[in-house]
Amino acid sequence: MTKLQIKEMTDDFINGKSIDQLLEKFPCTKLTIIRNLKKNLTDDKYNYLLKEITSKRNQNSLKKIKK
């Protein structure tokens, strides 16, 4: 992956895209995405963002079920 792709991937993650969404956009493995995200973010920030994204996705799923 190029530095530009890694920056774009990190920015997308910060802006709420899930790892699965990043997999669709970037031609690499899940492990590569996680490794690059952790390298560009601190572990604490990565884990915080991952929890936030997962929480938002779960809330959206619950809203769809209630409708």
C-alpha positions as CSV (number, residue, x, y, z in Angstrom):
1,M,0.0,0.0,0.0
2,T,1.1,3.5,-0.7
3,K,1.5,6.2,2.0
4,L,-1.4,8.0,0.4
5,Q,-3.6,4.9,0.6
6,I,-2.6,4.4,4.2
7,K,-3.4,8.0,5.1
8,E,-6.8,7.8,3.3
9,M,-7.6,4.5,5.1
10,T,-6.7,6.1,8.5
11,D,-8.8,9.1,7.7
12,D,-11.7,7.0,6.7
13,F,-11.5,5.0,9.9
14,I,-11.3,8.2,12.0
15,N,-14.4,9.4,10.2
16,G,-16.4,6.2,11.1
17,K,-15.8,3.6,8.4
18,S,-15.6,0.1,9.7
19,I,-12.8,-2.3,9.0
20,D,-15.2,-4.3,6.7
21,Q,-15.9,-1.1,4.7
22,L,-12.2,-0.5,4.4
23,L,-11.8,-4.0,3.1
24,E,-14.2,-3.2,0.3
25,K,-12.3,-0.1,-0.6
26,F,-8.7,-1.2,-0.3
27,P,-7.2,-4.3,-1.9
28,C,-5.5,-5.9,1.1
29,T,-6.2,-8.2,4.0
30,K,-7.9,-7.4,7.2
31,L,-4.7,-8.0,9.0
32,T,-2.9,-5.4,6.8
33,I,-5.6,-2.8,7.5
34,I,-5.5,-3.4,11.2
35,R,-1.7,-3.3,11.3
36,N,-1.6,0.0,9.4
37,L,-4.3,1.6,11.5
38,K,-2.5,0.7,14.7
39,K,0.8,2.0,13.3
40,N,-0.7,5.3,12.4
41,L,-2.9,5.7,15.5
42,T,-2.0,5.0,19.1
43,D,-3.4,1.7,20.4
44,D,-5.7,3.6,22.7
45,K,-7.1,5.7,19.9
46,Y,-7.5,2.7,17.6
47,N,-9.4,0.8,20.3
48,Y,-11.5,3.8,21.2
49,L,-12.5,4.4,17.5
50,L,-13.2,0.7,17.0
51,K,-15.5,0.6,20.0
52,E,-17.3,3.8,18.7
53,I,-17.8,2.4,15.2
54,T,-19.0,-0.9,16.5
55,S,-21.4,0.8,18.9
56,K,-22.8,3.0,16.2
57,R,-23.3,0.0,13.9
58,N,-25.0,-2.0,16.7
59,Q,-27.3,1.0,17.4
60,N,-28.3,1.3,13.7
61,S,-29.0,-2.4,13.6
62,L,-31.3,-2.1,16.6
63,K,-33.2,0.8,15.0
64,K,-33.8,-1.2,11.9
65,I,-35.1,-4.1,13.9
66,K,-37.5,-1.9,15.9
67,K,-39.0,-0.4,12.7
